[in-house]
Amino acid sequence: MSLIDSLSPRAIAAPESGIVEIINYARARALDVVPLWAGEGDLATPAFISRAASEALLGGETFYTWQRGIPELREALSRYYLRHFSAELPAEHFYVTGSGMQAIQLAVQALTAPGDEMIYLSPCWPNIVSAIEIAGTRAVGVEIAYTDGRWQLDLERLEQAITPKTKALFINTPSNPTGWTASHDDLKAILAMARKRGIWILADEIYALYHFAGQGRAPSFLDVMEADDRIIFANSFSKNWSMTGWRVGWLVAPPEIGQVLENLIQYSTSGVAQFMQRGAVAALDEGDDFVRDNIARARTSRDLLLDALIATNRVRSAKPDGAIYAFLEIDGVRDTRAAALDIVDKASVGLAPGTAFGAGGASFLRACFLRDPRQIADAAERLSRYIAAL
């Protein structure tokens, strides 16, 4: 038996990231690429956040800390939700995690057991499916419809996917990668399904503030839920405050299940470093202006990129209502993995292949537009030339 064959079948089955494959391809060739492949911006973490963490680190805040997060951070999260969601959630609703990815993993572990099913909407961020399946749960994808460049949830299809084994619905809105954004009516309908079947909702609202279709943030389950609804929210500091490398996230959950979540944190990371949490407090309490600027940059860059690419008459995509991605369908491109590699070589632009995003996404390429508009304009020009040469 080989070393690989002796490992856990679940671990062996975890696929290589189709996004990271393209990144590694360019890195191995030391190419100067405009990097639109990963879900992050080009700005470093602002100084007021880094300074708060540095001062705490130099001040000796390097010991074991609260499993659920330091009280100051959980209280700052409570204030953040009151400001942005008009939701009065005391600190005991919040649990600090080692990234949004870990928040999702812990929620999946809390909600499901091997043999259960969790439904997700596809195309989706590939890490979601792997997080579900590594836990021994069956990931059941429900495709959202794509018509005339727009994505729309088929509520009947979603309800038909629910079985007696379904323990939870994973709902990401605004969506990575499509930008689909649920309306209040969508959220009410999904919540009604969950209530009827007694199942949980795991709500990924990481991109809630990146909303371009109307005034203010995107609709949230917090707008339509009751206090006793079975909903866990997963979120992250990565996108709003340019903190992708910090790996700090959080869960919002009923206090009744708090001890379970604390135990899962204990047996995974034993908590997030206290000095990093000090930086997160600063992000929440002092970072609203920075977030507004980030959203404005994203809107400008979204328009620059898509206006240029749609003008080629070879790209099908509408401007997304939310999140930070353009999901592009290019005439003549059949194999998006091969195309992403070719675009790195010939256009020096890094895109994520739609093959990484599951059912319904294979014919698309994803571009993250949370970057300097000048860099996005350059990338759009390079891509336009590449498309013209196809």
Summary of the structure (lengths in Angstrom):
residues: 390
radius of gyration: 20.6
end to end distance: 46.8
largest distance: 59.4
contacts: 1332
relative contact order: 0.18
helix: 45%
strand: 16%
